[in-house]
Amino acid sequence: MTRTEFAVTRFKEGFRCSQAVLEAWAPEAGIDPVLARTIALPLAGGSALGGECGAVTGAFLVIGLKAGVSRAEDAEGFMTVFSRVRDLANRFRSLHGSLNCTELLGLDVFSEQGLREFRERDMKLTRCVRYVQDVMGLLEQVIPSTSSSRTQ
């Protein structure tokens, strides 16, 4: 099973977009899948604030896991991470017109009415699953396959 297939499966099982994305990369990054899901949960649905799509912010965490730095003086590593974040964000925005969860869905999933409409229109499967798939593909493009964590 590919990472994308795994993320989509986890998402369809009921985990949130951010959780599915981060968990799919957890084994390669050397972190526990349960820990990955726990860390990523607050990012789902635009961080409950109507902000950036959880699949996208979950992908930002993956970029940090794969290319992040732990030394304050690593300016080159810092720039690499943020270049990849911008690249992924720009690619996602060009595909979907926005990074914002509320704008992507046209509703606020944290309002009573928005959640009702989200469920009635089955937007998890008609919209959000596509965002998870697309962000997983974009991660494959912006993270070199030979990259490794820079947390030394």
C-alpha positions as CSV (number, residue, x, y, z in Angstrom):
1,M,0.0,0.0,0.0
2,T,1.4,3.4,-0.9
3,R,1.6,6.3,1.6
4,T,-1.2,8.0,-0.2
5,E,-3.5,4.9,-0.1
6,F,-2.6,4.5,3.6
7,A,-3.5,8.2,4.3
8,V,-6.8,7.9,2.4
9,T,-7.7,4.7,4.2
10,R,-7.0,6.2,7.6
11,F,-9.0,9.3,6.7
12,K,-12.0,7.2,5.6
13,E,-11.7,5.2,8.8
14,G,-12.5,8.3,10.7
15,F,-9.2,10.0,11.5
16,R,-8.9,13.6,10.6
17,C,-7.1,14.9,7.5
18,S,-4.1,16.2,9.4
19,Q,-3.8,12.9,11.3
20,A,-3.9,10.8,8.2
21,V,-1.2,12.8,6.4
22,L,1.2,12.8,9.3
23,E,0.6,9.2,10.2
24,A,1.3,8.1,6.7
25,W,4.9,9.5,7.0
26,A,5.4,8.5,10.6
27,P,7.3,5.2,10.1
28,E,9.8,6.7,7.6
29,A,10.3,9.6,10.0
30,G,10.9,7.3,12.9
31,I,7.9,8.4,15.1
32,D,5.2,6.3,16.6
33,P,2.0,6.4,14.5
34,V,-0.2,7.0,17.6
35,L,2.0,10.0,18.5
36,A,1.7,11.3,15.0
37,R,-2.1,11.2,15.1
38,T,-2.1,12.8,18.6
39,I,0.2,15.6,17.5
40,A,-1.7,16.3,14.3
41,L,-5.2,16.4,15.7
42,P,-5.4,20.1,16.6
43,L,-4.7,21.0,12.9
44,A,-7.8,19.3,11.6
45,G,-10.5,21.5,10.0
46,G,-8.3,24.5,9.9
47,S,-7.3,24.2,13.6
48,A,-10.9,24.6,14.6
49,L,-10.5,28.3,13.7
50,G,-11.3,28.1,10.0
51,G,-7.7,28.4,9.1
52,E,-5.5,26.4,6.8
53,C,-6.7,23.0,5.6
54,G,-5.6,20.3,8.0
55,A,-4.2,18.1,5.2
56,V,-2.0,21.0,4.3
57,T,-0.8,21.8,7.8
58,G,-0.3,18.1,8.4
59,A,2.0,18.1,5.3
60,F,3.9,21.1,6.8
61,L,4.6,18.9,9.8
62,V,5.8,16.1,7.5
63,I,8.2,18.6,5.9
64,G,9.5,19.5,9.3
65,L,10.0,15.8,10.2
66,K,11.9,15.1,7.0
67,A,13.9,18.3,6.6
68,G,13.6,20.2,9.9
69,V,16.5,21.5,11.9
70,S,17.3,21.4,15.6
71,R,20.2,23.8,15.6
72,A,19.4,27.5,15.8
73,E,22.5,28.3,13.6
74,D,21.4,26.1,10.7
75,A,20.2,29.0,8.5
76,E,20.4,26.9,5.3
77,G,18.3,24.1,6.8
78,F,15.7,26.7,8.0
79,M,15.5,28.2,4.5
80,T,15.2,24.7,2.9
81,V,12.2,23.9,5.1
82,F,10.4,27.1,4.5
83,S,11.1,26.9,0.7
84,R,9.4,23.5,0.7
85,V,6.5,24.7,2.8
86,R,6.0,27.6,0.3
87,D,6.3,25.3,-2.6
88,L,3.7,22.8,-1.3
89,A,1.4,25.7,-0.4
90,N,1.7,27.3,-3.8
91,R,1.1,24.0,-5.6
92,F,-2.0,23.2,-3.4
93,R,-3.4,26.7,-3.9
94,S,-3.0,26.4,-7.7
95,L,-4.9,23.1,-7.6
96,H,-7.7,24.3,-5.3
97,G,-7.7,28.1,-5.2
98,S,-7.1,28.4,-1.5
99,L,-5.4,26.9,1.5
100,N,-8.2,27.9,3.9
101,C,-10.5,25.1,5.1
102,T,-13.6,27.3,5.3
103,E,-13.0,28.7,1.8
104,L,-12.2,25.2,0.3
105,L,-15.5,23.8,1.7
106,G,-17.6,26.9,1.6
107,L,-18.7,26.4,5.2
108,D,-17.4,26.3,8.8
109,V,-17.3,22.7,9.9
110,F,-17.1,23.9,13.5
111,S,-20.5,25.6,13.4
112,E,-23.6,23.6,14.0
113,Q,-25.1,24.5,10.6
114,G,-21.7,24.0,8.8
115,L,-21.2,20.6,10.3
116,R,-24.7,19.5,9.4
117,E,-24.2,20.6,5.8
118,F,-20.8,19.0,5.7
119,R,-22.3,15.7,6.7
120,E,-25.4,16.0,4.6
121,R,-23.3,16.7,1.5
122,D,-20.8,14.0,2.4
123,M,-18.0,16.5,1.9
124,K,-15.5,14.3,3.7
125,L,-15.7,11.9,0.7
126,T,-16.6,14.3,-2.0
127,R,-14.1,17.0,-1.2
128,C,-11.7,16.4,1.7
129,V,-10.5,13.0,0.5
130,R,-9.2,14.7,-2.6
131,Y,-7.3,17.3,-0.5
132,V,-5.7,14.4,1.4
133,Q,-4.8,12.6,-1.9
134,D,-3.4,15.8,-3.5
135,V,-1.3,16.9,-0.5
136,M,0.2,13.4,-0.3
137,G,1.2,13.6,-4.0
138,L,2.6,17.1,-3.5
139,L,4.7,15.9,-0.5
140,E,6.2,13.3,-2.8
141,Q,7.2,16.2,-5.2
142,V,8.6,18.6,-2.6
143,I,10.5,16.1,-0.4
144,P,13.4,14.4,-2.2
145,S,13.1,10.6,-1.8
146,T,16.6,10.5,-0.4
147,S,16.0,13.2,2.2
148,S,16.4,12.4,5.8
149,S,15.6,14.1,9.1
150,R,18.1,16.9,10.0
151,T,17.5,16.7,13.8
152,Q,21.1,16.0,14.8
